[in-house]
Amino acid sequence: MKNLLRLATAALTVLPLAACAAESEGPVTLTWWQGPNAETPTQAAVAACTGDSKYTIKVETLPEGSDKQREQLVRRLSAKDKSVNLVTMDVVWTAEFAEAGWILPLPDSTAATIKDGTLSGALKSATWEDKLYGAPLLSGSQLLWYRKSRALQAGIDPAKGELTWERLLAAAGGMPEGERGVAAPGNRYEGYTVFINALVASAGGQVVDAAGKPGLDSDAGRAAATVISSLASGPAALKAMSTLDEETMRAAFEQGEASFMTNWGYVYAAAAERAEKEPAFKKIFDDYGWARYPRVTAGLPSAPPLGGSNVAVGVGTPEDQREAAFAAVACLTSAQSQKGFMMGAGIPAARASVYDDAEVRAKFPFADVMRDSIAEAAPRPMVRKYNALSTAIQTAFHPPASVSPETAVKAQAAVAEAVGQ
């Protein structure tokens, strides 16, 4: 996740945005709060969106790390800081920020612009109590990445999109030692919560429902635990699963220790860049395959993970600046800008039309699978106490080798305490 967000800021250097502007009476200055290393790429995007000088955008940089970024934003937003106008939020912050009144709901006209052509999974992450509070700036889902030659050797065809975790692990487990690994998150971090949420949702359940009631002590929760147990202890297990995150999974896959891997779309762009520099790696890259996230239950489509970030307008924004702020949100998240994200740094777009672009399709042959995955992705629970919830899930299910169906009961209690149920 961290790599995805860092790449997103780099992508702004190539945004071919058309000029957008607010219909205000005169130029106003809007302050856009973003993650670190964003100043230079943000200036390029801002210049494109402020070409007619009806508003200008000043960039302020948040500290490194999601927790520190959230902490500073919460402090400023709760004080109704007038200088916090545009806010780049992690997709899991929407409920907390909206419920607390720290961000403004988008007006109907802006919301209609954002909703037009934006994939449903991304829209869900920016919505709270049926109101749109943000615009997806970038999105992404996880796919199943695999070595085509090894999938053939294992006797499976992931590209059909019907592969279950049970079938995948059984097929991989029969491969030669040193090649049979299936890489999935197992470290105690946010990516592990993402993984568990996707498993529960793919089994037809919810970690927490719309009323805030935990749902892990269920058939879906036990099915998710069974997958984790098989991954950690079965023949396809990687010895270091309890420490796996996006980058260590990518390394295991590129080195061949893992023949299958769940991961974000950035891994393709990273592999393509490496293949250009290292002729020996090109053969490996040419063997890359991709498919829809594995199913937990046969006959029930998977609910892939959802990542990304949204742009919202801070509640302290003065009344006479809000029209400009909403216009800027629409401009900075336009389809044209999202094509720039995808072409520049491999960041998947949140708008469906981008995936029909000839340049995008030529560079990203997995475009159709990614678009469908984002559209049908399962956002993480929309709750105000998300950080506490995520910590409770990670703790209950870690280490992966200790997980059993009974873990779902322990996790249910931990989640209930975290969300106050």
C-alpha positions in Angstrom: 0.0 0.0 0.0 2.8 2.4 0.9 4.4 1.8 -2.5 1.2 2.4 -4.3 0.7 5.8 -2.6 4.4 6.8 -3.2 4.0 5.9 -6.9 0.9 8.0 -7.1 2.7 11.2 -6.2 5.3 10.4 -8.8 2.6 9.9 -11.4 1.6 13.5 -11.2 4.7 14.6 -13.1 3.2 13.5 -16.3 -0.4 14.4 -15.9 -1.6 15.8 -19.3 -4.5 17.7 -17.7 -6.8 20.1 -19.4 -7.2 23.4 -17.7 -10.1 23.5 -15.2 -11.3 26.4 -13.2 -13.9 27.5 -10.7 -16.5 29.9 -11.7 -15.7 32.3 -8.9 -15.5 36.0 -9.2 -11.8 36.2 -8.8 -8.7 34.1 -8.1 -8.5 32.4 -4.8 -5.7 30.4 -3.3 -6.4 26.8 -2.3 -4.1 24.7 -0.2 -3.7 21.1 -1.1 -2.4 18.8 1.6 -0.6 15.7 0.3 1.9 13.1 1.3 5.6 13.6 1.1 7.7 14.0 -2.1 4.7 15.5 -3.8 5.8 19.2 -4.3 7.4 18.9 -7.7 4.8 16.5 -9.3 2.0 18.5 -7.7 3.2 21.7 -9.3 2.8 20.2 -12.7 -0.7 19.1 -12.0 -1.6 22.4 -10.4 -0.3 24.4 -13.4 -2.6 22.4 -15.7 -5.7 22.8 -13.6 -5.1 26.6 -13.0 -4.3 27.7 -16.5 -7.0 30.4 -16.6 -5.9 31.8 -13.2 -9.4 31.7 -11.6 -7.8 29.9 -8.7 -4.3 28.8 -7.6 -3.3 25.8 -5.6 -0.5 25.8 -3.0 0.9 22.5 -1.9 1.6 21.6 1.7 3.4 18.3 2.5 2.3 15.9 5.2 4.8 13.7 7.1 5.9 10.3 6.0 3.5 7.5 7.1 -0.3 7.1 6.9 -0.7 7.4 10.7 1.3 10.6 11.0 -0.5 12.1 8.0 -3.9 11.3 9.5 -2.8 12.7 12.9 -1.9 16.1 11.4 -5.0 16.3 9.2 -7.2 15.4 12.1 -5.7 18.2 14.3 -6.1 20.8 11.6 -9.5 19.7 10.3 -11.0 19.5 13.8 -9.8 23.1 14.4 -11.5 24.1 11.1 -8.2 25.4 9.8 -9.0 27.7 6.9 -5.8 26.7 5.1 -6.9 23.0 4.8 -8.9 23.2 1.6 -8.0 20.1 -0.5 -7.2 16.9 1.4 -5.7 13.7 0.0 -7.2 10.9 2.1 -6.6 7.2 2.4 -9.7 5.4 1.3 -10.3 4.2 4.9 -10.6 7.7 6.3 -13.9 8.7 4.7 -16.3 7.5 7.4 -14.3 9.0 10.2 -13.7 12.3 8.5 -17.3 12.6 7.3 -18.9 11.6 10.5 -16.8 14.1 12.5 -17.8 16.9 10.1 -14.2 17.5 9.1 -14.8 17.3 5.3 -17.7 18.7 3.2 -20.1 16.6 1.2 -19.7 17.4 -2.5 -22.5 19.4 -4.0 -24.8 17.7 -6.4 -23.3 19.1 -9.5 -19.7 18.1 -8.5 -20.9 14.7 -7.3 -22.6 14.1 -10.6 -19.4 14.9 -12.4 -17.4 12.5 -10.2 -19.9 9.7 -10.4 -20.1 9.8 -14.2 -17.9 7.0 -15.3 -16.2 6.3 -11.9 -16.0 2.6 -11.1 -18.4 1.6 -8.3 -15.8 0.1 -6.0 -13.8 3.4 -5.9 -17.0 5.4 -5.4 -18.0 3.3 -2.4 -14.7 4.3 -0.7 -15.6 8.0 -1.0 -19.2 7.6 0.2 -20.7 7.9 3.7 -24.4 7.6 4.5 -25.3 7.9 0.8 -23.4 11.1 0.3 -20.2 11.5 -1.7 -17.5 13.2 0.4 -14.5 12.8 -1.9 -13.4 12.1 -5.4 -11.2 9.1 -6.2 -7.7 10.5 -7.1 -6.3 7.1 -7.8 -7.5 3.5 -7.3 -6.3 0.0 -7.6 -7.2 -3.6 -6.8 -5.2 -6.7 -6.4 -4.9 -9.4 -9.1 -3.6 -13.0 -9.0 -0.2 -12.8 -10.7 1.4 -16.0 -11.9 4.1 -17.5 -14.1 2.3 -18.8 -17.1 4.6 -21.7 -17.7 4.3 -22.9 -14.1 0.5 -22.6 -14.0 0.5 -24.8 -17.1 2.8 -27.2 -15.3 0.4 -27.2 -12.3 -2.5 -28.0 -14.5 -4.6 -24.8 -13.9 -5.7 -21.9 -16.0 -6.1 -18.8 -13.7 -7.1 -16.7 -16.7 -10.6 -18.3 -16.7 -11.3 -16.4 -13.5 -12.9 -19.3 -11.7 -10.0 -20.4 -9.6 -10.6 -21.0 -5.9 -8.0 -20.7 -3.2 -8.4 -24.4 -2.4 -7.7 -25.4 -6.0 -4.8 -22.9 -6.3 -3.1 -24.2 -3.2 -3.6 -27.8 -4.1 -2.2 -27.3 -7.6 0.8 -25.2 -6.4 1.5 -27.7 -3.6 2.2 -30.4 -6.1 4.9 -28.5 -7.9 8.6 -29.0 -7.3 10.0 -27.6 -4.1 11.4 -24.1 -4.5 8.7 -23.2 -7.0 5.5 -24.1 -5.2 5.1 -21.0 -3.2 1.9 -18.9 -3.2 2.6 -15.4 -1.9 0.0 -13.5 0.1 0.2 -10.9 2.8 1.0 -12.2 6.3 2.9 -9.5 8.1 1.1 -7.6 10.9 0.3 -4.4 8.9 -2.6 -2.8 7.0 -2.1 -5.1 4.0 -3.0 -8.1 6.2 -6.3 -6.4 7.1 -6.9 -5.8 3.4 -6.3 -9.5 2.7 -8.6 -10.7 5.5 -11.3 -8.3 4.5 -11.2 -9.5 0.9 -11.3 -13.2 2.0 -14.4 -12.6 4.2 -16.1 -10.5 1.5 -15.3 -13.2 -1.1 -17.0 -15.8 1.1 -20.2 -13.6 1.1 -19.6 -12.0 4.5 -18.6 -8.7 6.1 -16.0 -7.9 8.7 -18.4 -5.2 10.0 -21.8 -4.6 8.6 -23.5 -1.2 7.8 -24.8 -1.0 11.4 -21.3 -1.6 12.8 -22.0 -5.2 13.9 -19.0 -7.5 13.5 -19.5 -10.5 11.3 -16.3 -12.6 11.7 -17.9 -15.3 13.8 -19.7 -16.7 10.8 -19.2 -19.2 7.9 -17.5 -16.4 5.9 -15.1 -15.7 8.8 -14.3 -19.3 9.2 -13.8 -19.8 5.5 -11.3 -16.9 5.5 -9.4 -18.4 8.4 -9.2 -21.7 6.6 -7.6 -20.1 3.6 -5.0 -18.3 5.8 -4.2 -21.6 7.6 -3.7 -23.4 4.4 -1.5 -20.7 3.0 0.6 -20.7 6.1 0.9 -24.4 6.8 0.2 -26.2 3.6 2.7 -27.5 1.0 2.5 -24.2 -0.9 3.5 -22.1 2.2 6.3 -19.7 2.0 8.5 -19.9 5.1 8.4 -16.2 5.7 4.7 -15.7 5.3 4.4 -14.0 8.7 6.7 -11.2 7.4 5.3 -10.9 3.8 4.2 -7.5 2.5 3.8 -6.2 -1.0 7.5 -5.8 -1.7 8.7 -9.0 -0.1 6.0 -10.9 -2.1 7.1 -9.2 -5.3 10.7 -10.3 -4.6 9.7 -13.9 -3.9 7.7 -13.9 -7.2 10.4 -12.3 -9.3 13.1 -14.7 -7.9 10.9 -17.7 -8.6 10.4 -18.9 -5.0 6.7 -18.1 -5.5 4.9 -19.1 -8.7 1.7 -17.3 -7.7 1.1 -14.0 -5.9 -1.7 -11.6 -5.0 -0.6 -8.0 -5.4 -1.4 -4.5 -6.7 -1.1 -3.5 -10.3 2.2 -1.6 -9.7 4.1 -4.9 -9.8 3.7 -5.1 -13.6 5.1 -1.6 -14.2 8.0 -2.4 -11.8 8.7 -5.7 -13.6 8.5 -4.0 -17.0 11.1 -1.4 -15.9 13.4 -4.1 -14.6 13.0 -6.1 -17.9 14.2 -3.1 -19.8 17.4 -2.8 -17.7 18.1 -6.5 -17.3 17.9 -8.7 -20.4 18.0 -11.9 -18.2 14.9 -10.8 -16.4 12.9 -10.2 -19.7 12.3 -13.9 -20.1 10.7 -14.0 -16.6 8.7 -10.9 -17.3 7.4 -12.4 -20.6 6.1 -15.3 -18.5 3.9 -13.0 -16.4 0.2 -13.9 -16.3 -2.6 -12.2 -14.5 -6.1 -13.1 -13.5 -9.0 -12.2 -11.2 -8.4 -12.5 -7.5 -9.1 -16.1 -6.4 -12.5 -17.2 -5.1 -13.1 -18.4 -1.6 -16.3 -20.2 -2.5 -16.8 -22.0 -5.8 -19.7 -20.4 -7.7 -19.3 -17.1 -5.8 -17.3 -14.4 -7.6 -14.4 -13.0 -5.6 -14.5 -9.6 -4.0 -11.0 -8.3 -4.6 -9.2 -5.8 -2.3 -9.5 -2.1 -3.0 -6.8 0.6 -2.5 -6.3 4.2 -3.5 -7.0 7.6 -2.2 -9.6 10.3 -2.5 -9.6 14.1 -2.5 -12.0 16.0 -0.3 -12.6 19.6 0.8 -11.9 20.6 4.3 -14.7 22.0 6.4 -12.6 25.1 7.3 -12.5 26.3 3.7 -14.1 29.7 3.7 -17.5 30.0 2.0 -16.2 32.2 -0.9 -13.5 29.6 -1.7 -15.7 26.4 -1.7 -16.9 26.7 -5.3 -13.3 26.9 -6.5 -12.3 24.0 -4.2 -15.0 21.8 -5.6 -14.0 22.7 -9.2 -10.4 21.8 -8.4 -11.4 18.4 -7.0 -13.3 17.7 -10.2 -10.3 18.8 -12.3 -7.6 17.0 -10.4 -9.5 13.7 -10.6 -10.7 13.9 -14.2 -10.4 11.0 -16.6 -7.6 12.8 -18.3 -5.6 13.1 -15.1 -6.2 9.5 -14.2 -4.8 8.4 -17.6 -1.7 10.3 -16.6 -1.4 8.4 -13.3 -1.7 5.1 -15.2 0.7 5.9 -18.0 3.2 7.6 -15.8 3.6 5.3 -12.9 1.3 2.3 -13.4 -1.4 3.6 -11.0 -4.8 2.2 -12.0 -7.5 4.7 -12.8 -10.8 5.0 -11.0 -12.7 6.0 -14.2 -13.8 3.3 -16.5 -13.2 5.2 -19.8 -9.4 5.3 -19.1 -9.3 1.5 -19.7 -10.6 1.9 -23.2 -7.8 4.3 -24.2 -5.6 2.7 -26.8 -2.3 3.9 -25.2 -3.4 2.5 -21.8 -4.4 -0.8 -23.3 -1.1 -1.1 -25.1 0.9 -0.5 -22.0 -1.3 -2.4 -19.6 -2.6 -5.7 -21.2 -4.3 -6.5 -17.9 -6.5 -3.4 -18.2 -9.8 -5.2 -18.5 -9.2 -7.5 -15.5 -8.1 -4.5 -13.4 -11.2 -2.4 -14.4 -13.5 -5.3 -13.4 -11.7 -5.9 -10.2 -12.0 -2.3 -9.1 -15.7 -2.2 -10.1 -16.4 -5.3 -8.0 -13.9 -4.7 -5.2 -14.7 -4.9 -1.5 -13.8 -1.7 0.3 -12.6 -2.1 3.9 -15.2 -1.5 6.6 -16.5 2.1 6.7 -16.3 2.8 10.4 -15.2 5.8 12.4 -12.8 3.8 14.5 -11.0 2.2 11.6 -7.5 2.2 13.0 -8.6 0.3 16.1 -10.6 -2.1 14.0 -7.6 -2.8 11.7 -5.3 -3.4 14.7 -7.7 -5.8 16.2 -8.0 -7.8 13.0 -4.2 -8.0 12.5 -3.6 -9.1 16.1 -6.3 -11.8 16.1 -5.1 -13.4 12.9 -1.3 -13.2 13.5 0.8 -15.1 13.1 -0.8 -16.8 10.1 0.5 -20.2 11.1 -1.6 -20.0 14.3 -4.8 -19.3 12.5 -7.6 -21.9 12.6 -11.4 -21.7 12.1 -11.7 -20.9 15.8 -9.7 -17.7 15.2 -12.9 -16.2 13.8 -14.5 -16.3 17.3 -11.5 -14.5 18.9 -11.4 -12.0 16.1 -15.2 -11.3 16.5 -14.7 -10.3 20.1 -11.7 -8.2 19.3 -13.5 -6.3 16.6 -16.6 -5.8 18.7 -14.4 -4.2 21.4 -12.6 -2.0 18.8 -15.7 -0.6 17.2 -17.7 -0.3 20.5 -20.3 -3.0 19.9 
